[in-house]
Amino acid sequence: MTGVEELKGKWTEASVENFEKFMEKLEVNVLLRKVGSKTTANEEWIIEGDDITIKITSTFKNKTLKFKLGQEFDEETLDGRKVKSTITEEGGKVVHRQVGKPHNCLHTREIQGDLLVVTMTVEAPEPVTAIRKFKRKA
């Protein structure tokens, strides 16, 4: 069972699978896809009461998400899409739903062993899934 409390702290990307195809399905331009597929991401989860902050940093671009569980918020993705997002705890995972064009996305986060596994799915007629694995920073 993974809840947001377990995600608290700093994480650095250890591996990524199928990310370029994921971005292609979202109609990200070829230049951003090339850069994005070679970029290493970091996440820092900060939890203060009901307020949750995720700081996402990389060698290419950075962003900060501030939200409360279950409350919709506006998000601009790293590739520039504007989406409506909601993050919840469901079925032992932290679930991040993004509603927008060209397709909606579903990101699930769960702890597997010593890794944070982020499964990202483009919810299209022919879905595409990418997986990012992060290790906790000391």
N, C-alpha and C positions, 0 to 999 in steps of 0.2 A: 504494500500500500504506500503510495506516494502522495503526500500532501505538500502544500506550499512551504510549510515549516522545514521540511526535509531539504528543500531547494535553497534555503538561506545560505549565502556565502558566494564565493567566487569559483567559476568554472571555466576551463579552457578546452577548446575543441581538440579532440584526440583523433577523430576520423570523420569522414563524410562519404555517403554513398548516393549516387544518382542525382546529385544536386543540379547539375547542368540541365538534365532532362526536366526536372521539376520547374526550373526557371523558364525553360523553353515553353512548357505547357501554359505558363502564366504570361506568355508573350513578352517576356523581358528581352530587350534588344541584344544582339549577339555580343557587342562589346561588354555590356554589363554582365552577361552570362560568363564570359571568359574571365573577367576580373573576379566575379563572385565565386567561381569554382576554384580559384587559387587563393582565396582569402581565408585566413584562420579567424574564427569568431571566439569571443569571450562573453560570458554572461555573469552578471553579479545580481543576486536577488537580495533585496533589502526589505524587511518586514517590520513595520511599526504599527502595532495594533491591527486595524482593518486596512491600513494603507500599504500597498505593495508597490515596489519599484523594481523594474528590471533594467539594468544598464547593459546595453549590448554594444560591445566595442570590437573593432577589427582593424586590420591594416588599411581598409578601404573607406569605411563609413561607420559612424556611431549613431546610436539613438537611445532614448530613455522612454520606457513605458511606465506610467503611473496609473494605478487602477485599484478598485476594490473587487473582490471575488463576486461574480454574478452580475456585475453592473456593466452595461455596454459603454464603450468609449470609442472615440475617434482615434484612428491610428494611420500614420503614413508609413508604409513598409520601406525597407531599405532600398527596394527597386523603384520607389516613388508612387506605388498604388495607394489610393485613399480607400480605407476599408472601415467598417464598423466591427469592433472586436468585443468579445466577451471571454473571460477566463474563469473557469470553474474547477472544482474538484469533483471527479466522476469516476466511479468504478476503480478506485485506487490509483488514479492518474490525475495530473493537472492538464486540463483541456483548454486550448486556446482556439476559438472559432473566429475566423475572419470572413466577413461577408462583403463582397465587392466584385468588381469586374477585372478580368474576363471570367474568373471562376472564384468560388468560395474556397477557402483553405481550412484545414483542420490540423492543428499541431498538438500532439500529446507528449507530455513529459513524464518520465518515470525513472526511478532509480532501479538499476539492475546491477547488483554487486556493488562495485565502486564507481560505476559510470552513471551519468545522467544521459538517458537515451531520449532524443527528440525525434519523433516520427512525424513527418510533414507530408500531408496528402492534399493534392489539388483535386477538389471534388468536381470532376468533369465527367461527361459521358464515358470517357476512357481515362480513369484516374491515373495519376502518377504520384509515386511515393518516394521521398528521399529520407535518409536517416543521418542524423548528426549525433555523434557520441562525444560527451564531455567528461573530463576528469576534474575532480575537485582540486583547486589550488590550495597549497599549504599556507 
